[in-house]
Amino acid sequence: MLRGLDQLPRLLTGRGISWERFGPRLAESAICIDRSQGALCYLLARAIGARTIVEFGTSFGISTIWLAMAVRANGGGRVIGTELVSSKAARARENLRAAGLDDLVEIREGDATESLRDLDESMDFFLNDGFPPAMLAVARLVCPRMRKGAILVSDNVGAFWADHDDDLAWLRGPESGFETSLIALNEGTEISVKS
C-alpha cells in the first residue's frame, strides 16, 4: 500500500496537499498509472504512430514500459523518461532491461525542468505524470516542442484536482494550443491533442 494514503481524505475537501511534507514519503513508493491508463497510452501512441515520447515522472518504469512497447510497435524511436529520485531511476532501468525495452528508453535523472531543456526534436506524445507542483513548468517546457496532432496525457488531475488548478487552467486556455478533455480514468485523466 502507498505510504501516506492517510492524507487522501484531504483531497476530497478541495484543499491542496502539503507536498513538502507528503512528497518525501513517496520517494521509495512505486507510483504509476494503472493498467487501463497504460493501455490507453499505448493505444493512443500507436494510433498516432508516436516515435518520440517524453514522460515526466518515470518512477519504477511501469508507464515507461507501456510507452516503449508502443514505440517498438511503431517501428522504433525513443522514450525520454525523467525521474528525480536516483534509486527509482535505477529500478526503472532494471525493469526496462527485464522487459527487453531498455534500448528504446533514455532516463534522465534530476529536475525535469533542467533535464528536458535540450529537447531538440518534435515530440509525438507526452505523459505528464510527475510531482504535481512541477507539472505546469514541465508542460510549458515540453509542449511547445510537440507537433500538431501530438497527444498529452496528464495524470492525477482528478485525484489531486486542488493541486492542478494552475496547470489545468493553462492547458484548457487558448494560449496552450491544445484541445482537451477530462476522462474518467483513475479518478480523472486529462487527454489533450495539440492543434
Backbone bond lengths (Angstrom), bond angles and torsions (degrees), N, CA, C in turn:
res aa  C-N    CA-C-N  psi(-1)  N-CA   C-N-CA  omega(-1)  CA-C   N-CA-C  phi
1 M - - - 1.453 - - 1.517 109.22 -
2 L 1.307 117.08 143.30 1.451 123.34 -179.44 1.519 109.69 -66.33
3 R 1.342 115.48 123.23 1.460 119.05 177.22 1.515 109.13 -65.65
4 G 1.313 116.56 143.49 1.450 120.51 177.74 1.513 114.44 91.54
5 L 1.330 116.86 5.58 1.457 118.68 -179.61 1.523 112.37 -67.54
6 D 1.325 115.97 -12.12 1.457 119.09 176.62 1.534 110.81 -63.30
7 Q 1.323 117.79 -15.35 1.462 122.23 178.04 1.523 112.70 -81.16
8 L 1.329 118.43 -14.91 1.459 120.58 -172.83 1.527 115.23 -60.19
9 P 1.334 121.06 -33.33 1.461 117.76 178.23 1.531 112.60 -57.14
10 R 1.313 118.55 -28.54 1.461 121.23 177.97 1.523 110.82 -63.17
11 L 1.329 117.20 -28.73 1.462 120.13 -178.88 1.516 110.79 -62.04
12 L 1.298 115.63 -35.81 1.447 120.10 -174.42 1.519 112.30 -72.61
13 T 1.314 118.01 -17.00 1.460 121.22 -179.49 1.514 112.11 -85.51
14 G 1.332 117.11 -10.26 1.456 120.34 179.82 1.513 113.49 89.78
15 R 1.321 117.09 1.20 1.464 119.97 176.02 1.510 109.03 -88.37
16 G 1.308 116.03 146.14 1.455 120.45 177.50 1.516 111.94 -70.84
17 I 1.317 114.86 164.26 1.458 121.83 177.77 1.517 109.03 -88.26
18 S 1.307 117.28 147.93 1.464 121.59 171.66 1.525 107.04 -80.55
19 W 1.351 115.96 89.26 1.461 120.83 -175.12 1.519 112.13 -66.21
20 E 1.328 117.73 -24.55 1.469 119.68 176.84 1.531 110.16 -63.68
21 R 1.330 116.54 -35.31 1.468 121.04 178.09 1.527 111.77 -86.78
22 F 1.323 116.27 -44.11 1.461 121.49 -172.62 1.529 112.09 -77.95
23 G 1.327 117.38 -39.12 1.457 122.69 -175.69 1.522 115.24 -53.11
24 P 1.349 118.54 -49.23 1.464 118.81 -179.03 1.528 114.39 -59.64
25 R 1.332 117.74 -25.64 1.465 120.90 177.76 1.528 111.74 -67.19
26 L 1.331 116.24 -20.30 1.457 120.85 -176.65 1.525 112.87 -91.99
27 A 1.330 116.97 -2.81 1.469 121.13 -172.76 1.525 113.51 -59.19
28 E 1.310 118.34 -28.75 1.465 120.29 -179.46 1.529 112.42 -113.96
29 S 1.326 116.51 10.20 1.461 120.70 -179.09 1.522 111.01 -94.72
30 A 1.312 115.07 143.38 1.467 120.50 174.01 1.522 107.01 -78.02
31 I 1.315 115.46 112.08 1.456 120.85 179.72 1.520 106.29 -118.18
32 C 1.314 115.97 118.58 1.465 117.12 -175.79 1.521 110.82 -152.42
33 I 1.319 114.04 166.21 1.454 119.66 173.55 1.529 108.55 -65.23
34 D 1.322 115.97 156.59 1.458 117.92 178.63 1.541 109.74 -85.03
35 R 1.320 115.74 176.82 1.467 120.84 -174.52 1.536 112.25 -59.23
36 S 1.330 117.13 -41.65 1.463 119.51 -179.21 1.527 111.01 -66.67
37 Q 1.312 117.55 -37.51 1.465 120.28 176.96 1.530 110.57 -68.60
38 G 1.320 116.58 -39.42 1.461 120.27 177.57 1.518 111.09 -60.97
39 A 1.326 116.08 -44.92 1.469 120.23 178.48 1.522 111.06 -64.10
40 L 1.338 116.99 -39.81 1.460 120.02 178.14 1.530 110.97 -64.08
41 C 1.331 117.50 -45.89 1.470 120.22 178.11 1.526 110.56 -59.39
42 Y 1.322 116.42 -43.87 1.465 120.82 178.53 1.531 110.65 -58.73
43 L 1.330 116.53 -49.66 1.463 120.96 -177.49 1.528 112.34 -65.63
44 L 1.327 116.94 -41.06 1.467 119.85 178.08 1.522 111.07 -64.42
45 A 1.329 116.15 -44.28 1.472 120.14 179.17 1.530 110.74 -63.65
46 R 1.325 116.74 -38.47 1.471 120.08 176.30 1.518 110.96 -65.88
47 A 1.334 116.61 -42.57 1.463 121.00 -175.82 1.523 112.48 -61.78
48 I 1.330 117.19 -33.59 1.470 119.18 -178.90 1.527 111.89 -99.66
49 G 1.343 117.30 5.54 1.463 120.68 178.89 1.523 112.74 65.75
50 A 1.319 117.41 35.47 1.475 121.96 -175.81 1.524 111.16 -59.65
51 R 1.311 115.04 129.16 1.464 121.43 177.16 1.520 111.57 -121.74
52 T 1.331 117.25 -16.01 1.462 121.57 176.01 1.516 108.00 -129.84
53 I 1.324 114.94 114.98 1.462 121.81 -174.92 1.526 108.94 -125.62
54 V 1.336 115.64 139.81 1.459 121.95 174.32 1.515 107.87 -115.58
55 E 1.326 115.11 139.34 1.465 121.13 178.23 1.520 108.89 -129.43
56 F 1.319 116.83 121.78 1.462 121.64 172.53 1.517 107.51 -97.42
57 G 1.338 116.61 113.13 1.460 121.92 179.51 1.515 112.55 101.03
58 T 1.322 117.10 68.62 1.467 122.13 -176.93 1.524 112.87 -71.68
59 S 1.332 117.54 -35.15 1.460 123.37 -174.84 1.536 109.42 52.82
60 F 1.334 119.14 -125.07 1.463 121.60 -177.67 1.529 112.49 -89.71
61 G 1.339 117.41 4.93 1.454 120.85 173.23 1.514 115.99 91.23
62 I 1.311 119.03 12.37 1.466 120.66 -179.13 1.532 110.16 -66.48
63 S 1.321 117.00 -50.33 1.462 119.92 177.96 1.524 110.74 -64.79
64 T 1.312 116.37 -33.58 1.464 121.53 179.36 1.524 110.75 -62.25
65 I 1.313 116.60 -36.77 1.469 121.18 177.79 1.532 110.02 -62.80
66 W 1.334 117.36 -45.64 1.472 120.56 177.60 1.529 110.18 -57.91
67 L 1.339 116.00 -45.66 1.461 120.80 -177.28 1.530 111.47 -67.11
68 A 1.322 116.80 -41.46 1.466 120.89 -179.85 1.529 110.95 -67.83
69 M 1.324 117.67 -34.71 1.469 119.78 176.02 1.527 110.21 -62.17
70 A 1.332 116.77 -39.13 1.461 120.06 178.93 1.524 110.99 -66.64
71 V 1.326 116.86 -43.03 1.472 120.81 178.70 1.526 110.01 -61.65
72 R 1.325 116.79 -43.92 1.475 119.95 178.39 1.524 110.58 -61.05
73 A 1.328 117.36 -45.42 1.464 120.93 -179.65 1.526 111.73 -66.24
74 N 1.328 117.35 -25.02 1.462 121.93 178.56 1.524 112.54 -84.97
75 G 1.323 117.35 5.23 1.453 120.36 176.16 1.514 115.30 101.31
76 G 1.322 117.09 6.17 1.461 120.44 177.54 1.509 112.46 110.88
77 G 1.309 114.78 169.81 1.449 122.84 -175.94 1.507 108.31 144.92
78 R 1.339 116.30 -148.61 1.463 117.62 177.43 1.512 112.09 -152.73
79 V 1.319 113.29 151.92 1.453 123.32 172.71 1.521 106.05 -109.83
80 I 1.318 116.11 127.34 1.459 121.29 176.01 1.515 106.28 -105.63
81 G 1.326 116.03 107.88 1.455 121.60 179.13 1.511 110.37 -98.93
82 T 1.322 116.30 155.45 1.460 121.45 176.70 1.517 109.45 -129.30
83 E 1.322 115.49 139.68 1.464 120.06 177.80 1.521 109.14 -148.13
84 L 1.312 116.05 127.58 1.460 122.66 -179.26 1.526 112.01 -74.57
85 V 1.341 116.82 -36.19 1.465 122.26 -173.97 1.531 109.69 -92.80
86 S 1.329 116.54 117.96 1.480 121.36 -175.47 1.524 113.06 -59.14
87 S 1.335 117.27 -40.91 1.463 119.34 -178.57 1.531 111.18 -65.45
88 K 1.323 117.72 -33.15 1.461 120.71 176.44 1.528 110.50 -70.17
89 A 1.327 116.67 -40.74 1.468 120.16 178.16 1.525 110.29 -61.13
90 A 1.329 116.91 -40.64 1.472 120.52 178.41 1.527 110.18 -64.22
91 R 1.308 116.68 -42.39 1.474 120.82 178.74 1.532 110.46 -64.35
92 A 1.333 116.99 -39.78 1.466 120.94 178.44 1.524 110.35 -62.57
93 R 1.329 116.72 -42.94 1.468 119.96 178.98 1.535 110.92 -61.51
94 E 1.332 116.54 -39.95 1.474 120.25 177.27 1.526 110.37 -62.46
95 N 1.322 116.91 -44.96 1.467 121.06 -179.10 1.527 111.42 -64.69
96 L 1.322 116.84 -39.32 1.465 120.62 178.35 1.524 111.18 -67.80
97 R 1.334 117.03 -38.37 1.467 120.81 176.22 1.522 110.00 -62.36
98 A 1.337 115.88 -45.44 1.470 120.70 -179.73 1.526 111.33 -62.59
99 A 1.331 117.19 -31.54 1.462 121.58 179.60 1.528 111.96 -84.60
100 G 1.330 117.34 -5.76 1.464 121.09 -179.25 1.516 113.45 72.48
101 L 1.336 117.07 27.95 1.465 121.47 -176.26 1.524 113.10 -119.72
102 D 1.313 117.56 4.01 1.466 120.50 -174.06 1.523 113.59 -63.29
103 D 1.335 117.62 -23.86 1.467 120.19 179.78 1.528 112.22 -72.46
104 L 1.333 117.78 -11.99 1.462 121.95 -179.41 1.522 112.87 -102.43
105 V 1.327 117.46 -0.99 1.468 120.54 -171.01 1.523 111.57 -126.92
106 E 1.309 114.56 136.45 1.462 122.82 170.60 1.521 106.47 -118.36
107 I 1.329 117.06 120.84 1.463 120.26 177.99 1.523 108.15 -104.45
108 R 1.319 114.98 121.76 1.459 121.55 178.94 1.525 108.86 -100.42
109 E 1.309 115.22 123.71 1.464 120.33 -178.80 1.526 110.82 -91.07
110 G 1.325 115.11 149.86 1.457 121.31 176.76 1.509 112.19 107.70
111 D 1.302 115.51 -168.66 1.453 124.34 -178.95 1.530 109.32 -64.87
112 A 1.310 116.66 119.82 1.475 121.27 -176.16 1.522 112.43 -63.75
113 T 1.337 118.07 -27.02 1.463 118.83 178.48 1.525 110.78 -69.36
114 E 1.307 116.68 -15.71 1.468 121.11 173.98 1.531 111.05 -99.69
115 S 1.332 116.22 -46.57 1.470 119.70 -173.57 1.529 113.50 -69.55
116 L 1.333 117.41 -17.88 1.469 120.06 -179.74 1.530 113.05 -103.73
117 R 1.307 117.66 6.91 1.468 121.03 -178.18 1.525 113.33 -63.68
118 D 1.321 117.36 -28.70 1.468 119.53 -173.83 1.533 113.59 -96.71
119 L 1.308 117.85 21.10 1.464 119.73 176.37 1.529 108.03 -62.05
120 D 1.322 115.99 120.86 1.457 118.77 -174.53 1.520 113.77 -117.23
121 E 1.301 116.66 0.66 1.458 119.07 -179.20 1.514 110.04 -117.49
122 S 1.297 116.53 167.01 1.445 121.98 179.14 1.528 109.82 -76.71
123 M 1.307 117.11 129.95 1.460 122.54 -178.52 1.524 110.31 -90.91
124 D 1.335 115.10 141.12 1.468 121.55 178.75 1.521 112.68 -97.55
125 F 1.337 116.42 -28.30 1.463 120.87 -171.09 1.522 107.68 -153.58
126 F 1.330 116.28 139.97 1.462 121.59 179.91 1.521 109.04 -137.17
127 L 1.330 116.33 119.70 1.467 121.88 173.16 1.524 107.29 -100.01
128 N 1.326 115.88 110.81 1.465 122.60 -178.92 1.525 107.46 -99.64
129 D 1.327 115.52 94.71 1.464 121.40 -170.32 1.524 111.48 -138.34
130 G 1.316 117.10 32.78 1.452 120.16 -178.44 1.514 112.19 -100.59
131 F 1.310 114.44 -159.05 1.457 124.62 -178.66 1.533 109.24 -56.54
132 P 1.337 119.42 116.63 1.466 121.61 -173.66 1.534 115.75 -50.00
133 P 1.338 120.38 -41.94 1.465 117.68 179.84 1.530 114.33 -63.86
134 A 1.327 118.40 -16.05 1.468 121.42 -178.85 1.523 113.30 -103.21
135 M 1.329 118.50 -5.27 1.466 120.36 -173.02 1.524 113.41 -62.27
136 L 1.330 118.20 -38.25 1.457 120.20 -179.67 1.527 110.73 -67.00
137 A 1.323 117.46 -45.49 1.469 120.53 179.96 1.529 111.11 -61.58
138 V 1.322 117.29 -40.94 1.465 120.53 179.40 1.527 109.83 -69.00
139 A 1.324 117.90 -41.29 1.469 120.60 177.84 1.524 110.87 -60.80
140 R 1.310 117.06 -43.08 1.475 120.14 179.93 1.527 111.81 -65.52
141 L 1.310 116.75 -24.91 1.460 120.92 177.58 1.531 111.44 -80.79
142 V 1.330 117.15 -43.90 1.462 121.83 -173.64 1.530 112.67 -84.57
143 C 1.319 117.92 -42.20 1.474 121.11 -171.25 1.530 114.90 -57.38
144 P 1.329 120.86 -37.33 1.469 118.72 177.20 1.528 113.21 -63.32
145 R 1.325 117.08 -17.38 1.461 121.34 -179.81 1.532 112.67 -94.19
146 M 1.325 116.09 4.25 1.463 120.51 -179.83 1.524 110.19 -89.19
147 R 1.323 115.83 139.37 1.465 121.50 -179.81 1.527 110.49 -75.61
148 K 1.313 115.80 163.00 1.457 121.11 173.73 1.529 108.07 -60.66
149 G 1.333 116.95 133.37 1.457 122.00 -178.79 1.519 113.62 88.70
150 A 1.342 116.99 -4.89 1.474 120.39 177.24 1.525 109.72 -67.29
151 I 1.321 115.74 156.27 1.461 121.30 -176.72 1.524 110.07 -114.92
152 L 1.327 114.39 137.06 1.464 123.42 174.39 1.523 108.01 -116.94
153 V 1.330 116.52 126.21 1.464 122.37 174.43 1.521 107.14 -113.35
154 S 1.332 116.44 120.99 1.463 122.49 179.09 1.519 108.38 -110.00
155 D 1.329 116.06 117.10 1.461 120.94 -176.52 1.526 110.83 -92.49
156 N 1.316 114.80 160.15 1.468 124.88 173.42 1.522 114.86 69.26
157 V 1.319 118.77 9.33 1.456 119.26 -177.74 1.525 112.08 -71.06
158 G 1.317 117.30 -23.77 1.455 119.92 175.40 1.517 111.83 -84.56
159 A 1.316 116.80 -41.24 1.465 120.82 -178.86 1.521 111.72 -69.23
160 F 1.325 117.17 -35.80 1.465 121.96 -177.54 1.527 109.87 -119.74
161 W 1.329 116.87 44.89 1.458 120.10 -170.94 1.515 113.19 -59.16
162 A 1.320 119.34 -32.86 1.463 120.53 179.92 1.520 111.75 -67.07
163 D 1.314 117.34 -21.99 1.465 121.86 -179.93 1.522 112.30 -95.35
164 H 1.331 117.09 3.05 1.464 121.18 -178.48 1.527 112.97 -119.63
165 D 1.308 117.60 13.77 1.464 119.86 -179.56 1.526 111.84 -55.96
166 D 1.327 116.78 -48.30 1.467 120.34 -175.93 1.522 112.39 -67.27
167 D 1.348 116.79 -47.29 1.464 117.39 -176.93 1.526 111.38 -69.59
168 L 1.332 118.26 -34.76 1.463 119.12 177.52 1.525 111.45 -70.89
169 A 1.322 117.11 -37.07 1.470 119.92 177.21 1.529 110.01 -61.91
170 W 1.327 116.33 -42.65 1.466 119.73 177.97 1.527 110.90 -65.60
171 L 1.326 115.93 -48.33 1.465 120.78 -176.70 1.525 111.72 -61.99
172 R 1.313 116.62 -38.99 1.469 121.07 -177.74 1.532 112.74 -83.85
173 G 1.320 116.68 -8.35 1.458 120.86 179.32 1.521 111.79 -83.73
174 P 1.335 116.82 163.32 1.466 120.91 -175.77 1.526 114.00 -66.62
175 E 1.322 117.99 -25.80 1.468 119.91 -177.12 1.521 113.70 -72.72
176 S 1.331 118.88 -17.10 1.470 120.76 -177.97 1.528 112.17 -73.07
177 G 1.335 116.70 -31.35 1.461 120.53 -177.89 1.518 113.73 82.24
178 F 1.332 117.56 20.69 1.460 121.72 -179.50 1.519 111.61 -119.47
179 E 1.325 115.85 149.32 1.451 122.83 163.04 1.517 104.65 -100.38
180 T 1.321 117.36 133.73 1.457 118.89 -167.30 1.520 112.51 -146.17
181 S 1.327 115.31 154.28 1.458 120.63 178.90 1.528 110.05 -154.55
182 L 1.307 115.26 144.78 1.466 122.17 175.19 1.519 108.29 -86.07
183 I 1.340 117.08 129.45 1.456 120.76 175.37 1.520 109.05 -117.22
184 A 1.317 116.22 157.16 1.458 122.26 -173.53 1.524 111.79 -87.25
185 L 1.311 116.93 67.93 1.463 122.70 171.57 1.512 107.72 -122.17
186 N 1.323 117.02 130.94 1.458 122.44 178.30 1.515 110.85 51.24
187 E 1.301 116.99 50.45 1.451 125.11 178.16 1.517 113.88 68.09
188 G 1.313 118.43 6.64 1.452 121.46 176.02 1.506 113.00 132.32
189 T 1.319 116.65 112.38 1.461 123.97 178.57 1.522 106.87 -127.89
190 E 1.321 117.07 129.75 1.470 121.36 -179.72 1.530 108.56 -91.18
191 I 1.332 116.04 126.63 1.465 122.40 177.70 1.522 106.71 -112.37
192 S 1.327 116.46 127.26 1.458 121.70 -174.76 1.519 110.18 -133.42
193 V 1.332 115.33 145.90 1.464 121.92 178.52 1.512 107.88 -123.37
194 K 1.344 116.69 131.08 1.466 122.23 179.30 1.519 108.93 -70.67
195 S 1.349 116.03 125.38 1.464 118.97 -179.16 1.519 112.42 -96.54
